[in-house]
Amino acid sequence: QNFMDNILWLEEVKDGAPILGVASRISNLPTDDYIFNHWQMEPARRIVTINNGAGYTAGATALTIDDAAGGGVSNNIRSGSLIKVERTSEVMRVSADPASNTADITVVRGIGSTAAAALLDNDELILFSVVREDGSAAPTMISDDPTKIQNYTQQITQTIKITSRLAKTYLRTGPAYEKYKREMLIKMFRFIEGAFLHGEKSDVAGSGAGARISTTDGLFSFVTTNVKDFGGTVTEASLLTEMELVFRFSKKREKLMLAGGIAMSTIERLARLQNNPLVLLNYDRTYGIEVRSWVTTHGTIQIVYHPELGNVTSRNDWALVLDPQMLAYRYFGDEDIDLRLDVDPNQLGWTDEWITDCGLQMGHEKTHAEWRNMTNAAV
């Protein structure tokens, strides 16, 4: 019988790991500890709401406010803050610093040509500016604290084990070592990608003295705000609503969508219904992968098929929309993906090992999104 002298690989190394590929190209950073942190700041809250079931009369000057979910927001306000009632267009001026984050605010009503009007529960108030009285003392400084985001690196290995007899054997698929070396590297990338996608952050004691078992957090665990279940049908209006949310805090008007096959087909159909077809672009120099580009009023979405979604029936109609600038590949010490040689010298043959100790740094959760059940398109 006749055989080819090589193997036709269904999947190349980079094809199965787009998250790893993108994160490592955008930001590839070592860490000197398996626990790595970063700080992030969100814009100060500028929209607050009235928190009083009965509302307030036009003459009320002591107002209870919250963040629309019962949380205190008075620390964002000081004497001189100017507030506009969105529903009535009334402008108010805060006349004293609030005593605490949950204290009432004291205001002067009906500033300028605006008229004081009754306030309803949950009326939106816009903190649009500040004013200082001529000759007055310096106002109170309002400063926001950054938030610490923590994750762990995860040790991932794949073993290449060759007996001395196997090393001498002629194989029609090529040298055994080279075949196993490549096969284990592909598996290595897939397991890293799986951790970056499905991982749950954990750090527990191992069985050895002082040993730890740490796992890195993944995107499905990290993304919680912009999670949308389309219920099967994606309309132009529903998609634009979600795109507005995910692009709201973006520094660059560009996102990367990792999608299953059904989700990709749905986006393709919707784009054609809008007479705005997807454009095939080769972004190998930027992301290392081929993408399809969809230009919208909110920004550009680069669409990439992800096998971890496409090969799972229940997630083939899902998509993750990511801000690549908020992702970073972190590796502990010098253990970026490395090939360690002869890790078991006492055997007849040899054992090498692919090894990494890495994690995914994910910033500003609100800049990402998770979209589910995208099976049909309609205008």
DOZAKOL-572422 format. One record per residue (C-alpha): residue number from 1; x, y, z; residue in three letters. Coordinates in pm, 1 decimal, decimal comma. Layout:
BEGIN
<NUM <X Y Z> 'ALA'>
...
//
This chain:
BEGIN
<1 <0,0 0,0 0,0> 'GLN'>
<2 <104,7 357,8 -63,3> 'ASN'>
<3 <90,9 633,2 201,5> 'PHE'>
<4 <171,8 1003,0 207,7> 'MET'>
<5 <469,1 1079,7 427,6> 'ASP'>
<6 <294,2 1347,7 629,5> 'ASN'>
<7 <-29,1 1415,2 819,4> 'ILE'>
<8 <-309,3 1644,0 701,2> 'LEU'>
<9 <-386,7 1845,8 1012,6> 'TRP'>
<10 <-747,9 1960,8 1035,5> 'LEU'>
<11 <-655,6 2252,5 1257,7> 'GLU'>
<12 <-344,2 2466,2 1268,4> 'GLU'>
<13 <-204,9 2588,1 1600,6> 'VAL'>
<14 <-332,1 2946,0 1569,2> 'LYS'>
<15 <-676,2 2853,1 1433,4> 'ASP'>
<16 <-801,2 2702,4 1758,7> 'GLY'>
<17 <-682,5 2979,1 1991,4> 'ALA'>
<18 <-794,9 3325,2 1872,6> 'PRO'>
<19 <-820,6 3469,1 2225,6> 'ILE'>
<20 <-462,8 3366,3 2304,2> 'LEU'>
<21 <-347,2 3496,4 1968,0> 'GLY'>
<22 <-514,9 3834,5 2003,9> 'VAL'>
<23 <-426,1 3890,6 2370,8> 'ALA'>
<24 <-60,7 3796,2 2321,6> 'SER'>
<25 <-27,9 4028,3 2019,9> 'ARG'>
<26 <-200,3 4324,7 2181,4> 'ILE'>
<27 <-27,2 4297,1 2521,5> 'SER'>
<28 <216,4 4023,7 2627,1> 'ASN'>
<29 <325,1 4087,2 2985,7> 'LEU'>
<30 <523,5 3880,2 3238,5> 'PRO'>
<31 <423,3 3874,3 3605,4> 'THR'>
<32 <651,3 3806,2 3903,2> 'ASP'>
<33 <377,1 3627,3 4097,6> 'ASP'>
<34 <106,8 3378,8 4004,1> 'TYR'>
<35 <-142,6 3626,2 4151,4> 'ILE'>
<36 <-156,7 3928,6 3922,8> 'PHE'>
<37 <-360,7 4247,1 3963,3> 'ASN'>
<38 <-438,8 4562,9 3777,5> 'HIS'>
<39 <-618,9 4882,1 3871,3> 'TRP'>
<40 <-896,8 5039,1 3671,2> 'GLN'>
<41 <-1111,8 5349,1 3694,7> 'MET'>
<42 <-1460,9 5407,0 3562,7> 'GLU'>
<43 <-1601,6 5751,5 3481,4> 'PRO'>
<44 <-1761,7 5925,0 3779,2> 'ALA'>
<45 <-2137,2 5871,3 3790,9> 'ARG'>
<46 <-2312,2 6166,7 3626,9> 'ARG'>
<47 <-2667,6 6030,0 3626,6> 'ILE'>
<48 <-2849,4 5983,0 3958,7> 'VAL'>
<49 <-3217,7 5934,0 4036,6> 'THR'>
<50 <-3474,5 6058,4 4286,2> 'ILE'>
<51 <-3534,2 5795,6 4556,1> 'ASN'>
<52 <-3868,6 5880,2 4715,0> 'ASN'>
<53 <-4185,1 5686,0 4639,2> 'GLY'>
<54 <-4410,1 5990,4 4684,9> 'ALA'>
<55 <-4182,6 6219,2 4484,6> 'GLY'>
<56 <-4131,6 6581,5 4589,8> 'TYR'>
<57 <-4320,8 6906,6 4555,1> 'THR'>
<58 <-4182,4 7198,8 4354,9> 'ALA'>
<59 <-4077,3 7365,1 4681,0> 'GLY'>
<60 <-3881,4 7071,6 4829,9> 'ALA'>
<61 <-3509,0 7143,3 4878,1> 'THR'>
<62 <-3387,5 6829,3 5063,0> 'ALA'>
<63 <-3379,4 6541,1 4817,1> 'LEU'>
<64 <-3297,3 6172,8 4858,8> 'THR'>
<65 <-3112,2 6028,7 4560,3> 'ILE'>
<66 <-2960,8 5696,1 4460,5> 'ASP'>
<67 <-2808,8 5511,0 4163,1> 'ASP'>
<68 <-3148,9 5367,5 4057,6> 'ALA'>
<69 <-3066,5 5047,6 4246,0> 'ALA'>
<70 <-3061,4 5177,8 4603,2> 'GLY'>
<71 <-2688,9 5254,6 4612,3> 'GLY'>
<72 <-2551,1 5573,6 4763,8> 'GLY'>
<73 <-2418,0 5835,8 4521,9> 'VAL'>
<74 <-2399,1 6155,8 4727,1> 'SER'>
<75 <-2018,1 6140,7 4735,2> 'ASN'>
<76 <-2023,8 6239,7 4366,8> 'ASN'>
<77 <-2186,7 6571,6 4461,1> 'ILE'>
<78 <-2057,8 6878,5 4646,0> 'ARG'>
<79 <-2163,6 7232,7 4712,2> 'SER'>
<80 <-2183,1 7407,7 4376,5> 'GLY'>
<81 <-2280,3 7098,7 4175,1> 'SER'>
<82 <-2529,7 7183,7 3902,3> 'LEU'>
<83 <-2804,3 6931,2 3834,6> 'ILE'>
<84 <-3062,0 6913,2 3557,7> 'LYS'>
<85 <-3387,8 6720,5 3588,6> 'VAL'>
<86 <-3408,6 6531,6 3260,2> 'GLU'>
<87 <-3789,4 6508,5 3253,3> 'ARG'>
<88 <-3868,9 6875,0 3331,6> 'THR'>
<89 <-3541,3 7049,9 3229,7> 'SER'>
<90 <-3529,8 7224,9 3569,4> 'GLU'>
<91 <-3177,9 7319,6 3681,4> 'VAL'>
<92 <-3085,0 7299,5 4050,4> 'MET'>
<93 <-2771,9 7401,3 4241,7> 'ARG'>
<94 <-2643,5 7204,0 4540,2> 'VAL'>
<95 <-2598,8 7446,5 4831,1> 'SER'>
<96 <-2403,5 7228,5 5077,9> 'ALA'>
<97 <-2174,3 6928,2 5080,5> 'ASP'>
<98 <-2367,9 6606,7 5161,0> 'PRO'>
<99 <-2280,3 6464,2 5503,1> 'ALA'>
<100 <-2227,8 6111,2 5366,3> 'SER'>
<101 <-2266,7 5899,3 5054,2> 'ASN'>
<102 <-2628,0 5817,7 5149,0> 'THR'>
<103 <-2728,3 6159,4 5287,5> 'ALA'>
<104 <-2988,9 6383,8 5129,6> 'ASP'>
<105 <-2868,2 6666,9 4909,3> 'ILE'>
<106 <-2977,3 7025,0 4971,1> 'THR'>
<107 <-3051,9 7226,5 4657,6> 'VAL'>
<108 <-3162,6 7564,4 4529,9> 'VAL'>
<109 <-3449,9 7504,6 4288,2> 'ARG'>
<110 <-3532,0 7663,5 3952,6> 'GLY'>
<111 <-3196,2 7814,7 3856,9> 'ILE'>
<112 <-3196,9 8076,3 3579,4> 'GLY'>
<113 <-3499,4 8071,4 3352,1> 'SER'>
<114 <-3600,9 7719,1 3452,7> 'THR'>
<115 <-3902,6 7664,5 3676,9> 'ALA'>
<116 <-3917,7 7439,7 3982,9> 'ALA'>
<117 <-4156,0 7151,2 3921,7> 'ALA'>
<118 <-4275,7 6848,5 4114,1> 'ALA'>
<119 <-4032,9 6555,5 4109,9> 'LEU'>
<120 <-4129,9 6191,0 4060,7> 'LEU'>
<121 <-3966,7 5883,3 4206,9> 'ASP'>
<122 <-3681,7 5766,6 3980,2> 'ASN'>
<123 <-3662,5 6096,6 3790,6> 'ASP'>
<124 <-3317,7 6114,8 3630,5> 'GLU'>
<125 <-3087,2 6395,6 3742,4> 'LEU'>
<126 <-2785,0 6488,6 3528,5> 'ILE'>
<127 <-2476,2 6618,3 3711,7> 'LEU'>
<128 <-2362,5 6841,7 3430,2> 'PHE'>
<129 <-2126,5 7098,5 3584,4> 'SER'>
<130 <-2013,7 7288,9 3896,2> 'VAL'>
<131 <-2010,1 7657,9 3990,3> 'VAL'>
<132 <-1809,0 7845,0 4252,9> 'ARG'>
<133 <-1923,6 8157,9 4433,4> 'GLU'>
<134 <-1693,1 8454,8 4379,8> 'ASP'>
<135 <-1458,2 8496,1 4677,4> 'GLY'>
<136 <-1564,3 8168,6 4843,9> 'SER'>
<137 <-1330,5 7914,2 5000,3> 'ALA'>
<138 <-1185,9 7634,3 4787,4> 'ALA'>
<139 <-1452,0 7367,8 4728,8> 'PRO'>
<140 <-1431,9 7008,8 4848,0> 'THR'>
<141 <-1228,0 6780,1 4626,1> 'MET'>
<142 <-1411,8 6475,3 4495,1> 'ILE'>
<143 <-1183,6 6185,5 4401,6> 'SER'>
<144 <-1277,2 5831,2 4303,0> 'ASP'>
<145 <-1090,4 5521,2 4415,3> 'ASP'>
<146 <-968,8 5276,3 4151,8> 'PRO'>
<147 <-1093,1 4918,1 4154,1> 'THR'>
<148 <-849,9 4627,5 4187,3> 'LYS'>
<149 <-905,2 4340,1 3943,3> 'ILE'>
<150 <-728,8 4015,2 4033,5> 'GLN'>
<151 <-666,0 3691,9 3848,5> 'ASN'>
<152 <-429,9 3394,3 3866,6> 'TYR'>
<153 <-196,6 3220,2 3628,5> 'THR'>
<154 <-259,4 2852,7 3559,0> 'GLN'>
<155 <1,6 2585,2 3497,2> 'GLN'>
<156 <-77,7 2391,1 3180,9> 'ILE'>
<157 <145,2 2114,3 3045,1> 'THR'>
<158 <152,7 1856,2 2767,4> 'GLN'>
<159 <397,1 1564,0 2771,9> 'THR'>
<160 <595,6 1428,8 2474,3> 'ILE'>
<161 <707,8 1076,8 2561,3> 'LYS'>
<162 <922,2 872,4 2321,3> 'ILE'>
<163 <1067,3 529,5 2394,7> 'THR'>
<164 <1409,4 444,7 2255,8> 'SER'>
<165 <1254,7 180,9 2028,6> 'ARG'>
<166 <990,2 419,9 1893,4> 'LEU'>
<167 <1260,5 674,1 1819,4> 'ALA'>
<168 <1433,2 422,0 1590,8> 'LYS'>
<169 <1115,8 310,0 1412,9> 'THR'>
<170 <1032,6 439,5 1065,6> 'TYR'>
<171 <679,8 577,5 1059,2> 'LEU'>
<172 <487,5 664,6 742,9> 'ARG'>
<173 <356,8 972,4 925,4> 'THR'>
<174 <709,4 1106,5 972,8> 'GLY'>
<175 <944,6 1105,0 1272,7> 'PRO'>
<176 <752,9 1017,9 1589,0> 'ALA'>
<177 <905,8 1295,2 1794,4> 'TYR'>
<178 <815,8 1571,3 1549,2> 'GLU'>
<179 <463,7 1434,9 1513,8> 'LYS'>
<180 <405,0 1423,9 1891,7> 'TYR'>
<181 <576,4 1758,6 1944,0> 'LYS'>
<182 <336,3 1932,3 1706,0> 'ARG'>
<183 <30,8 1740,4 1825,4> 'GLU'>
<184 <98,1 1829,2 2189,9> 'MET'>
<185 <157,2 2195,0 2101,8> 'LEU'>
<186 <-182,7 2212,8 1929,2> 'ILE'>
<187 <-344,2 2056,5 2237,2> 'LYS'>
<188 <-152,8 2299,3 2457,3> 'MET'>
<189 <-293,2 2598,8 2271,8> 'PHE'>
<190 <-644,2 2454,3 2286,2> 'ARG'>
<191 <-624,0 2402,6 2663,7> 'PHE'>
<192 <-496,2 2757,6 2716,0> 'ILE'>
<193 <-778,7 2886,4 2496,5> 'GLU'>
<194 <-1031,2 2677,9 2688,9> 'GLY'>
<195 <-909,9 2827,1 3017,5> 'ALA'>
<196 <-933,5 3180,3 2877,8> 'PHE'>
<197 <-1288,8 3109,6 2763,4> 'LEU'>
<198 <-1446,5 2881,5 3026,9> 'HIS'>
<199 <-1212,8 2924,1 3325,1> 'GLY'>
<200 <-1319,7 3002,9 3680,7> 'GLU'>
<201 <-1076,1 3185,4 3908,5> 'LYS'>
<202 <-957,4 2971,8 4201,2> 'SER'>
<203 <-657,1 2927,8 4429,5> 'ASP'>
<204 <-643,2 2630,6 4668,0> 'VAL'>
<205 <-381,6 2433,2 4856,1> 'ALA'>
<206 <-226,1 2141,2 4670,1> 'GLY'>
<207 <-120,8 1802,3 4808,2> 'SER'>
<208 <247,0 1891,1 4849,3> 'GLY'>
<209 <399,2 2112,7 5115,5> 'ALA'>
<210 <337,7 2473,5 5015,4> 'GLY'>
<211 <194,2 2369,2 4677,8> 'ALA'>
<212 <-92,2 2565,0 4523,4> 'ARG'>
<213 <-344,2 2481,7 4250,2> 'ILE'>
<214 <-456,8 2799,0 4076,2> 'SER'>
<215 <-689,6 2839,1 3778,9> 'THR'>
<216 <-735,5 3150,6 3570,5> 'THR'>
<217 <-1063,4 3334,9 3522,2> 'ASP'>
<218 <-1222,1 3314,5 3177,2> 'GLY'>
<219 <-1435,0 3545,5 2968,7> 'LEU'>
<220 <-1766,6 3369,0 3027,1> 'PHE'>
<221 <-1716,7 3416,0 3400,6> 'SER'>
<222 <-1587,1 3772,9 3369,5> 'PHE'>
<223 <-1853,0 3923,2 3139,4> 'VAL'>
<224 <-2172,0 3987,8 3338,2> 'THR'>
<225 <-2317,4 4327,4 3239,0> 'THR'>
<226 <-2374,6 4316,0 2863,1> 'ASN'>
<227 <-2523,8 3967,1 2843,7> 'VAL'>
<228 <-2806,7 3943,6 2591,5> 'LYS'>
<229 <-3030,6 3648,7 2503,2> 'ASP'>
<230 <-3185,5 3732,3 2164,9> 'PHE'>
<231 <-3435,9 3449,4 2201,5> 'GLY'>
<232 <-3365,3 3315,0 1853,7> 'GLY'>
<233 <-3430,2 3616,8 1629,1> 'THR'>
<234 <-3186,7 3904,8 1592,8> 'VAL'>
<235 <-3348,4 4218,7 1455,6> 'THR'>
<236 <-3172,3 4530,5 1337,9> 'GLU'>
<237 <-3316,5 4728,6 1629,8> 'ALA'>
<238 <-3224,0 4472,7 1895,9> 'SER'>
<239 <-2869,3 4436,3 1768,2> 'LEU'>
<240 <-2813,6 4813,0 1747,8> 'LEU'>
<241 <-2929,8 4845,2 2108,8> 'THR'>
<242 <-2669,3 4593,1 2224,3> 'GLU'>
<243 <-2399,5 4748,2 2007,0> 'MET'>
<244 <-2464,9 5087,7 2163,0> 'GLU'>
<245 <-2407,3 4933,9 2507,5> 'LEU'>
<246 <-2086,2 4752,6 2420,5> 'VAL'>
<247 <-1933,5 5048,8 2233,6> 'PHE'>
<248 <-2033,6 5303,9 2499,8> 'ARG'>
<249 <-1704,2 5300,5 2690,9> 'PHE'>
<250 <-1466,1 5203,0 2411,4> 'SER'>
<251 <-1143,7 5394,0 2354,8> 'LYS'>
<252 <-1126,8 5262,5 1997,9> 'LYS'>
<253 <-1435,8 5214,3 1786,9> 'ARG'>
<254 <-1341,4 4857,2 1707,9> 'GLU'>
<255 <-1447,4 4525,8 1862,2> 'LYS'>
<256 <-1358,9 4163,1 1802,6> 'LEU'>
<257 <-1649,5 3917,5 1782,5> 'MET'>
<258 <-1573,5 3550,8 1845,9> 'LEU'>
<259 <-1872,4 3355,1 1719,2> 'ALA'>
<260 <-2006,6 3008,8 1655,4> 'GLY'>
<261 <-2107,4 2914,5 1302,8> 'GLY'>
<262 <-2480,1 2979,4 1346,4> 'ILE'>
<263 <-2417,0 3319,0 1506,8> 'ALA'>
<264 <-2186,4 3411,8 1217,9> 'MET'>
<265 <-2449,3 3310,4 963,1> 'SER'>
<266 <-2711,4 3517,5 1144,2> 'THR'>
<267 <-2490,7 3827,3 1137,6> 'ILE'>
<268 <-2418,4 3762,1 768,4> 'GLU'>
<269 <-2790,5 3740,3 686,9> 'ARG'>
<270 <-2870,9 4054,4 885,0> 'LEU'>
<271 <-2591,1 4244,9 712,0> 'ALA'>
<272 <-2727,2 4141,3 371,1> 'ARG'>
<273 <-3080,7 4242,5 471,3> 'LEU'>
<274 <-2938,1 4585,3 553,2> 'GLN'>
<275 <-2748,7 4598,5 222,2> 'ASN'>
<276 <-2433,1 4629,3 431,7> 'ASN'>
<277 <-2251,9 4303,2 355,6> 'PRO'>
<278 <-1951,7 4182,9 550,8> 'LEU'>
<279 <-1610,3 4247,7 399,6> 'VAL'>
<280 <-1341,9 3981,0 413,8> 'LEU'>
<281 <-1018,5 4132,2 540,2> 'LEU'>
<282 <-689,7 3967,8 623,3> 'ASN'>
<283 <-575,3 4106,2 958,4> 'TYR'>
<284 <-287,7 3863,0 1001,9> 'ASP'>
<285 <-47,7 4148,6 1079,9> 'ARG'>
<286 <-268,7 4275,3 1360,8> 'THR'>
<287 <-444,2 3977,0 1515,9> 'TYR'>
<288 <-273,4 3681,3 1348,0> 'GLY'>
<289 <-609,8 3554,4 1223,0> 'ILE'>
<290 <-840,4 3614,3 928,6> 'GLU'>
<291 <-1145,6 3823,9 1010,0> 'VAL'>
<292 <-1460,6 3953,0 846,2> 'ARG'>
<293 <-1525,3 4321,0 903,5> 'SER'>
<294 <-1865,7 4479,4 961,9> 'TRP'>
<295 <-1873,6 4859,6 967,4> 'VAL'>
<296 <-2165,1 5008,6 1163,0> 'THR'>
<297 <-2256,5 5351,8 1294,6> 'THR'>
<298 <-2131,8 5253,6 1641,2> 'HIS'>
<299 <-1799,9 5114,8 1522,8> 'GLY'>
<300 <-1636,0 4829,1 1337,8> 'THR'>
<301 <-1678,8 4467,9 1442,4> 'ILE'>
<302 <-1414,6 4217,3 1334,2> 'GLN'>
<303 <-1584,8 3875,4 1321,2> 'ILE'>
<304 <-1390,8 3552,9 1376,5> 'VAL'>
<305 <-1513,1 3195,0 1395,7> 'TYR'>
<306 <-1427,4 3029,0 1727,0> 'HIS'>
<307 <-1418,5 2647,0 1733,5> 'PRO'>
<308 <-1483,3 2634,5 2108,9> 'GLU'>
<309 <-1825,4 2785,0 2031,8> 'LEU'>
<310 <-1889,6 2632,4 1690,5> 'GLY'>
<311 <-1814,9 2276,5 1802,8> 'ASN'>
<312 <-2053,9 2292,0 2100,6> 'VAL'>
<313 <-2414,0 2253,8 1985,7> 'THR'>
<314 <-2562,0 2464,6 2266,6> 'SER'>
<315 <-2320,4 2752,6 2198,3> 'ARG'>
<316 <-2296,4 2748,1 1819,7> 'ASN'>
<317 <-2537,8 3043,4 1809,3> 'ASP'>
<318 <-2344,4 3242,2 2073,2> 'TRP'>
<319 <-2088,2 3519,7 2032,4> 'ALA'>
<320 <-1844,3 3703,8 2255,0> 'LEU'>
<321 <-1782,0 4067,9 2165,6> 'VAL'>
<322 <-1447,5 4179,6 2306,0> 'LEU'>
<323 <-1243,6 4496,6 2329,5> 'ASP'>
<324 <-895,5 4368,7 2236,7> 'PRO'>
<325 <-728,8 4669,6 2400,2> 'GLN'>
<326 <-863,5 4549,6 2735,4> 'MET'>
<327 <-704,8 4203,9 2712,4> 'LEU'>
<328 <-351,8 4098,8 2802,2> 'ALA'>
<329 <-170,2 3766,3 2803,8> 'TYR'>
<330 <11,5 3729,5 3138,0> 'ARG'>
<331 <273,0 3464,2 3209,9> 'TYR'>
<332 <456,9 3389,9 3534,1> 'PHE'>
<333 <831,5 3453,4 3528,3> 'GLY'>
<334 <996,3 3314,4 3217,5> 'ASP'>
<335 <731,8 3045,6 3167,4> 'GLU'>
<336 <576,6 3170,5 2849,8> 'ASP'>
<337 <506,5 2862,0 2639,0> 'ILE'>
<338 <832,0 2666,8 2670,3> 'ASP'>
<339 <962,6 2324,2 2571,7> 'LEU'>
<340 <1148,1 2154,4 2857,1> 'ARG'>
<341 <1378,6 1876,0 2747,9> 'LEU'>
<342 <1444,2 1540,6 2915,3> 'ASP'>
<343 <1231,9 1597,9 3225,1> 'VAL'>
<344 <1255,1 1225,6 3319,7> 'ASP'>
<345 <1617,8 1117,7 3259,0> 'PRO'>
<346 <1577,3 779,6 3434,0> 'ASN'>
<347 <1364,8 615,5 3165,2> 'GLN'>
<348 <1471,1 419,8 2856,3> 'LEU'>
<349 <1391,4 689,2 2601,6> 'GLY'>
<350 <1307,2 1046,1 2687,6> 'TRP'>
<351 <1024,4 1270,3 2799,4> 'THR'>
<352 <996,3 1634,2 2700,5> 'ASP'>
<353 <722,4 1871,8 2811,8> 'GLU'>
<354 <543,1 2176,4 2679,1> 'TRP'>
<355 <471,7 2399,7 2977,1> 'ILE'>
<356 <325,5 2739,0 3054,1> 'THR'>
<357 <204,7 2920,9 3364,5> 'ASP'>
<358 <-26,2 3185,5 3222,0> 'CYS'>
<359 <-349,0 3374,5 3270,0> 'GLY'>
<360 <-576,4 3624,4 3097,7> 'LEU'>
<361 <-593,2 3984,1 3217,5> 'GLN'>
<362 <-934,5 4131,4 3140,3> 'MET'>
<363 <-1007,9 4499,2 3188,9> 'GLY'>
<364 <-1329,4 4700,3 3214,1> 'HIS'>
<365 <-1594,2 4431,8 3198,3> 'GLU'>
<366 <-1850,7 4674,3 3049,3> 'LYS'>
<367 <-1648,9 4700,9 2726,7> 'THR'>
<368 <-1724,0 4334,8 2644,4> 'HIS'>
<369 <-2047,1 4149,2 2572,0> 'ALA'>
<370 <-2193,2 3800,1 2551,2> 'GLU'>
<371 <-2470,3 3740,7 2298,8> 'TRP'>
<372 <-2677,4 3421,4 2297,3> 'ARG'>
<373 <-2936,3 3243,7 2082,5> 'ASN'>
<374 <-2862,6 3420,8 1752,8> 'MET'>
<375 <-3031,7 3178,5 1511,9> 'THR'>
<376 <-3238,1 3395,2 1276,6> 'ASN'>
<377 <-3217,5 3747,1 1131,0> 'ALA'>
<378 <-3495,9 3996,4 1064,4> 'ALA'>
<379 <-3500,1 4366,8 989,1> 'VAL'>
//
